[in-house]
Amino acid sequence: MKLDRSMIEADFRALIGPLCDAVGPSGFEDEVADLLREQMAGYDVELSDDVMGNLIAYKKGNKKGSMLISAHMDEIGLIIRHIDKNGFLWVETLGGIAPQQFFGKRVIIKTETGHVDGIVQSLHPGRPDRCSEMPKSAQEFYIEVGAESREEVLEMGIEEGNPISICYPVIFLGKHRVGAKALDDRALVFILLEVVKLLNGDKDVPDVYALFSTQEEVGARGAITAATRIKPDIAIALDMSLAVDIPGVSESRYINELGRGTSIKVMDKLSSGVGGILANRDLVRDMKKIAKVHEIPYQIESYAAGATDASFMQTLNGGIKSGGIQIPMRYVHSYEVCDVRDVVDTVELLYWYVKETEI
């Protein structure tokens, strides 16, 4: 059987805009979850959520064993710490976001009743283009929402604790590429959703838990909670792999490249050198074998920084066979760019892995 690559690409181009435009910083992923519920209505999965806000699509299979596949719904962002008497908002970061990345950006504030636009500025007075030194911490930035007092801000429905998404509109670049905010991890959320769609009506699989997880960017809290409860035999995290095939980076420092295929994780680890994952060798072997049989181009990720849901799930419940499948991605945690061909390759690898793996 051959999967219809053109159909998968068309689905991606249709859905990636709504997925990435959804406002969903860590802990506030409900807009993404609501969209996914709509997309999976009528599929042969049982939908549930939990106290962490995870969305789980459970598919009962006829083969032995269970497999949990996670893709995180949350994005990096900001959260309002204080609203001052003059109507300016002061913020903290949610996830790994560097202050340089939100200088002068449009932002979207998520309130209890809707969205409010704002603009990020810094403490440096006068013209931002004449700043001699870039601000180094979130405390040096504030958000302008057009208000003249704290009271006016509150009347707009904005209050301390509201999450904020940085606005990078979805744009299609050239023949094969797309740029947006939150491609980490909404492009992988699409991949998991598409595999759920492709498996609809197919019982020749193990029990599959498609986990659309929360709070990955602040420590994989959703995945830890779900995997502890589900106790799967295998756990696979879908995430991005850094593509640094860009000007100024020597080839010896490349991790993965855009347009060269899906990425199979072998290793990641936190900057401290502690934590991260050495992927289960049987999983890596099986993924490579399946990719070769189905002529799916793949790369290997063996990267000494960062972590994914799998990095935290592997040591739960006495140990879970864990690994990861990624798409290469440029400019992570800013205006991210991925290649549609890599997305389709990853859908194919994940689909065949679920279908052909014996647990």
C-alpha positions in Angstrom: 0.0 0.0 0.0 1.2 3.5 -0.9 0.1 6.5 1.1 -1.2 9.4 -1.0 1.5 12.0 -0.4 -0.4 14.7 -2.3 -3.4 14.3 0.0 -1.2 14.5 3.1 0.4 17.7 1.8 -3.0 19.2 1.0 -4.2 18.4 4.5 -1.1 20.0 6.0 -1.5 23.2 4.0 -5.1 23.5 5.0 -4.7 22.8 8.7 -1.3 24.3 9.7 -2.7 27.9 9.6 -5.5 27.3 12.1 -3.2 25.1 14.3 -0.4 27.7 14.5 -2.7 30.7 14.8 -4.4 29.2 17.9 -3.1 30.9 21.0 -1.7 28.2 23.3 1.2 29.1 25.6 2.1 26.4 28.2 -0.8 25.8 30.5 -3.3 27.5 28.2 -3.7 25.0 25.3 -7.5 24.8 25.2 -7.8 26.5 21.8 -5.6 23.9 20.2 -7.4 21.1 22.0 -10.8 22.4 20.9 -9.7 22.5 17.2 -8.4 18.9 17.5 -11.6 17.7 19.0 -13.5 19.1 16.0 -11.0 17.4 13.6 -11.4 14.0 15.2 -15.2 14.0 15.5 -16.4 10.8 13.9 -13.1 8.9 14.1 -13.0 5.5 15.8 -11.1 6.9 18.8 -12.3 7.6 22.3 -11.5 11.2 23.3 -10.7 12.2 26.9 -8.8 14.8 28.8 -7.2 15.0 32.2 -6.4 17.4 35.0 -3.3 18.7 33.1 -5.4 19.5 30.0 -4.0 16.7 27.9 -6.2 15.5 25.1 -6.0 11.8 24.6 -7.4 9.9 21.5 -7.5 6.2 22.4 -7.8 3.7 19.6 -8.4 0.1 20.5 -6.4 -2.3 18.3 -6.4 -6.1 17.8 -2.6 -6.5 18.2 -1.0 -7.0 21.6 0.6 -4.2 23.5 0.1 -0.5 23.8 1.8 2.5 22.2 1.7 6.2 23.4 2.6 8.8 20.8 2.8 12.4 22.0 2.9 15.8 20.3 2.7 18.8 22.5 0.1 21.5 22.0 1.8 24.3 23.9 4.0 27.0 22.5 6.5 29.3 24.2 5.1 32.7 25.2 4.7 35.3 27.9 2.5 35.8 31.0 1.4 39.0 32.6 3.2 39.6 35.9 2.0 43.2 36.6 -0.2 46.0 35.2 1.0 49.4 36.3 -0.9 52.6 37.0 -0.2 53.9 33.5 -1.6 50.9 31.7 1.5 49.1 30.7 1.9 45.3 31.1 5.0 43.7 32.6 5.7 40.1 31.8 7.6 36.9 32.6 8.5 34.2 30.0 6.8 30.8 29.5 9.3 28.4 28.2 12.7 28.9 26.5 12.3 32.3 24.9 15.1 34.8 24.6 14.2 38.5 25.2 15.8 39.5 21.9 13.1 37.5 20.1 10.1 39.7 21.2 11.6 43.2 20.8 9.0 45.3 18.8 6.7 42.3 18.1 2.9 42.3 17.9 1.5 40.0 20.6 -1.9 38.5 21.3 -3.2 38.5 24.9 -5.6 35.7 25.7 -8.3 36.8 28.2 -11.3 35.1 29.6 -13.5 36.6 26.9 -11.2 36.7 23.8 -8.0 38.2 22.3 -6.5 41.6 22.7 -3.6 43.0 20.6 -0.5 44.5 22.0 3.1 45.6 21.1 6.2 44.8 23.0 8.6 47.6 23.7 11.6 48.1 26.0 12.7 50.3 28.8 15.3 52.0 26.5 13.8 55.4 25.9 13.3 57.1 22.5 13.7 55.3 19.2 14.2 51.5 19.6 16.4 51.5 16.4 18.9 53.6 18.3 19.4 51.2 21.2 23.1 50.6 21.7 22.5 47.5 23.7 19.8 44.9 23.3 17.7 44.3 26.5 18.8 41.0 28.2 15.8 40.0 30.4 12.0 40.0 30.3 12.0 42.5 33.1 13.3 45.2 30.6 10.2 44.9 28.4 6.7 46.1 28.7 3.6 45.7 26.5 1.6 48.6 25.1 -2.1 47.9 24.6 -3.3 51.5 24.0 -4.6 52.1 27.6 -3.9 55.2 29.7 -4.4 53.6 33.1 -4.5 50.3 35.0 -8.3 50.7 35.2 -8.6 50.9 31.5 -6.6 47.8 31.0 -8.9 45.9 33.4 -11.9 47.2 31.5 -10.4 45.5 28.4 -10.6 42.2 30.2 -6.8 42.0 30.7 -5.5 41.0 34.1 -2.4 39.6 35.7 -1.9 35.9 34.8 -3.2 36.2 31.3 -1.0 34.3 28.7 0.5 36.1 25.7 1.4 34.7 22.3 3.9 36.3 20.0 2.5 36.9 16.6 4.3 35.4 13.6 1.7 34.9 10.9 1.7 31.7 8.8 3.4 32.2 5.5 4.2 29.8 2.7 7.8 30.2 1.3 8.7 29.0 -2.1 7.5 25.5 -3.3 8.0 23.5 -0.1 8.4 25.6 3.0 6.3 27.3 5.6 7.1 29.8 8.3 5.1 30.5 11.5 5.1 30.6 15.2 4.5 27.4 17.1 5.5 25.0 14.3 7.2 23.5 17.3 5.1 21.6 18.0 1.9 22.2 15.9 3.5 20.7 12.7 4.0 17.5 14.8 0.5 17.9 16.2 -0.7 17.8 12.6 1.4 14.7 11.9 -0.2 12.8 14.9 -3.7 14.0 13.8 -3.1 12.8 10.3 -2.0 9.4 11.4 -5.1 9.1 13.5 -7.1 9.9 10.4 -5.2 7.4 8.3 -5.7 4.6 10.9 -9.5 5.3 11.1 -11.3 2.0 10.7 -8.1 0.0 10.9 -8.0 -2.5 13.8 -4.7 -4.2 12.8 -2.7 -2.1 15.3 -1.8 -2.3 19.0 -3.7 -0.1 21.4 -2.7 3.4 20.4 -2.9 6.5 22.7 -2.5 9.7 20.6 -1.5 12.1 23.3 -1.8 15.8 22.5 0.2 16.9 25.5 0.4 20.1 27.5 3.2 22.1 29.2 6.1 20.4 27.3 7.9 23.7 27.0 8.1 24.0 30.8 9.1 20.5 31.7 6.9 17.9 29.9 4.4 18.0 32.7 1.5 16.8 30.6 3.3 13.8 29.1 4.7 12.8 32.5 1.2 12.7 34.0 -0.4 10.9 31.1 2.3 8.3 30.7 2.3 7.6 34.4 -1.4 6.9 34.2 -1.5 5.0 30.9 1.6 2.8 31.4 2.3 2.2 27.7 4.7 -0.5 26.5 6.3 2.1 24.0 6.4 5.9 24.1 7.2 8.0 21.1 7.6 11.8 21.2 7.0 13.8 18.0 9.0 17.0 18.1 11.4 19.2 16.1 15.0 18.7 15.4 17.3 21.7 14.8 18.1 22.4 11.1 21.2 24.6 11.1 22.0 24.3 7.4 22.2 28.0 7.2 24.8 30.7 6.4 27.6 30.9 9.0 27.3 27.4 10.3 29.9 24.9 9.3 28.8 21.5 8.0 30.5 19.8 10.9 27.9 21.4 13.2 24.9 20.3 11.2 22.3 18.3 13.1 19.6 17.8 10.5 18.8 19.6 7.2 15.6 20.9 5.7 14.1 18.9 2.8 16.3 15.8 3.5 13.6 13.7 5.2 12.2 12.8 8.6 14.5 12.5 11.6 14.9 9.5 13.9 16.1 10.4 17.4 19.1 8.6 18.9 20.0 11.1 21.7 19.3 14.4 23.3 20.3 15.9 26.6 19.9 19.0 28.6 22.7 21.6 28.7 23.7 20.4 32.2 24.6 17.0 30.7 22.1 15.3 32.9 18.7 14.2 31.7 17.6 13.9 28.1 17.3 10.5 26.4 19.3 7.8 24.8 16.5 6.3 22.6 15.8 2.6 23.0 18.0 0.9 20.5 15.3 -1.6 19.4 13.0 1.3 18.5 15.7 3.1 16.5 16.6 -0.1 14.7 12.9 -0.8 13.8 12.3 2.8 12.7 15.3 2.7 10.3 14.3 -0.7 9.0 10.8 0.6 8.2 12.1 3.7 6.6 14.3 1.7 4.3 11.6 -0.8 3.4 9.1 2.0 2.5 11.8 4.2 0.8 11.3 7.0 3.3 14.3 9.4 3.4 15.5 9.8 7.0 18.2 11.5 9.0 19.5 10.8 12.5 19.3 13.2 15.4 22.1 12.8 17.9 22.1 16.2 19.6 23.6 17.3 22.9 21.0 19.9 23.9 17.3 20.1 24.5 14.8 17.5 25.5 11.3 16.2 24.5 8.4 14.4 26.1 10.2 11.2 25.5 13.2 12.4 27.6 10.9 12.4 30.6 8.7 9.5 29.9 11.5 6.9 29.5 12.2 6.5 33.2 8.5 6.3 34.4 6.8 3.2 35.7 10.1 1.3 36.1 11.1 2.3 32.5 9.3 2.7 29.2 10.8 1.8 25.8 11.0 5.4 24.4 12.2 7.2 21.3 11.4 10.1 19.0 10.6 11.0 15.5 11.2 14.6 14.4 11.0 17.0 11.5 14.0 19.3 10.9 13.2 22.9 11.7 15.0 26.2 11.4 14.9 29.3 13.7 13.3 27.4 16.6 11.4 29.4 19.1 11.2 32.4 16.8 9.9 32.6 13.2 10.2 28.9 12.7 10.5 27.3 9.2 9.9 23.7 8.2 9.7 21.8 4.9 6.4 20.2 3.8 8.2 17.2 2.3 9.7 16.4 5.7 6.3 16.6 7.2 4.9 14.1 4.7 7.9 11.8 5.2 7.3 11.8 9.0 3.6 11.0 8.5 4.6 8.0 6.4 7.2 6.8 8.9 4.9 7.1 11.9 2.0 5.4 10.1 4.1 2.4 9.1 5.8 2.2 12.5 2.4 1.9 14.2 1.2 -0.6 11.6 4.3 -2.9 11.5 5.9 -2.8 14.9 5.4 -5.9 17.0 5.3 -5.2 20.8 
